Amino acid sequence: QRHFEKSPYKFQRFGCRWIDTLHNGGMGYPVNFTGMTWSGFRPSDDSCTFGYLIASNMFAVVVLKYIDEIFTEMNIEDADFLAKVRNLREEIEYGINTYGTVIHPKYGRIFACETDGFGNHVLADDANIPSLLSAPYLGYCDVNDPVYINTRKFILSKDNPFYYTGKAASGVGSPHTPHGFIWHIALSMQGLTSTDPNEIKKLIETLVATDADTGYMHEGFNADDATAFTRPWFAWSNSIFAEFIESALDKGII
């Protein structure tokens, strides 16, 4: 929560892409206190531009709620610890609501990808999880939450700098992979958080059609040519795809 004031953590790597290391002497760019927890890197392993990664803080809110529920259900008596858990959760959620949303001129109020607490934001979404797209999957909000709906429309549009459209597919990619590469895990997550049966069916068809006849999901693939891809076998993406298929079966969509 107070990275610059209290954290000893620094990370520097030399002779690499700028996105593979933290700048400012390994501390990352300055941040202001918001109540949220600081992150040096995104789930894709790329460094954060601004240190408060909103999706990761959403995940933290959910996990802190789990801890509260476990202690309560198991009748574990530790009032001081539970007070700290609840206070941290409240502070993080306050930070998300106060610093982690912006008014977009086209979509209205949306969640930002990152912020520094000084009024600067990254408006985008990255493919890997936790992502803004995955907020209902994580349990942070409902799929019908107005801010999430606005954010989803933004993410799945050309206004998201990492959303790509090509001959093979359309979907969310990442600066971690080449420009124009869509991630299978993001397509599966789009399906897992969709309420539209037609969208779900189309996403399944796209996922099956873009495995380059390998029988596996990949990391990223070229939006125009699915035979150009990164990571020939990506267990995390395969697992999320399997979960997506199970979800579609449970809903009677396939």
C-alpha positions, 0 to 999 in steps of 0.5 A: 500500500505504501510502496515508496514509503515502506517497501524495500522491494526493487527490481532491475534487469539489464540488457532487456526490453524496457517492459521487462524491468522496473525503472526509477532505480528499480522502484517503478514510477512514483505512486500516491497512497490510494489504499490499493496494493502496489504491483511491479508486474502484470500477470503477463510478466510485463512491468506495470506503467503505473503501480496500482493494477486494478484487476489485481486489486479486485482479486485481492478484495475477493480473496480477503473476503474468502479469508473473512468467510473461512475464519467466520465459518470455522469459528476461528477466534482472532479478532485482531487479524480479522479486523486487519483483513476487513480494514485492508479489504475496505481500503483496497475497495475504496481505492478501486472506486475512488482512483480506479475508475474514469469517465470515458467520453464514449463508454461512460464510467469504466475501470482503468487498467492501472493508475498511479493515484496522481490522476494518471491512468492506463486505459486498456486491458491485458489478456492474462488473468486477472484482467478487467474482463475477468472481474465477474469470473473472479467474483468481484462484481456481477456481469450486469454491473453497469461499470463492468458492462461499460468496461467490457464494451471498451475492452472488446473494441478498437479503443482498447489498444490491445484489441485486435481484429484480423482474418482469423479472429478478433480478441484481446492481446498483450504487449507481451507478445507481438503486435496483432497477436490475440490470446486464447485465454482472453477469448475463453475468458470473454466466453466465461463472462458472456451472457449471450449464447450466440457470442459463446458459440462463436467464441468456441468456434473461433477457439477450435478453429485457431489451434493451428491443428495442434489440439492445444490452446496457445499463448498468442496467435496472429489475428490473420494467421493462427499458424503463427503463434507463441508457446506451443503448449500453454497449460493455463490457457488449456485449463481455462478453455476446458472450464469455458467448455464445461460452462457452456455445457452446463448452460445447455449452449452446446 
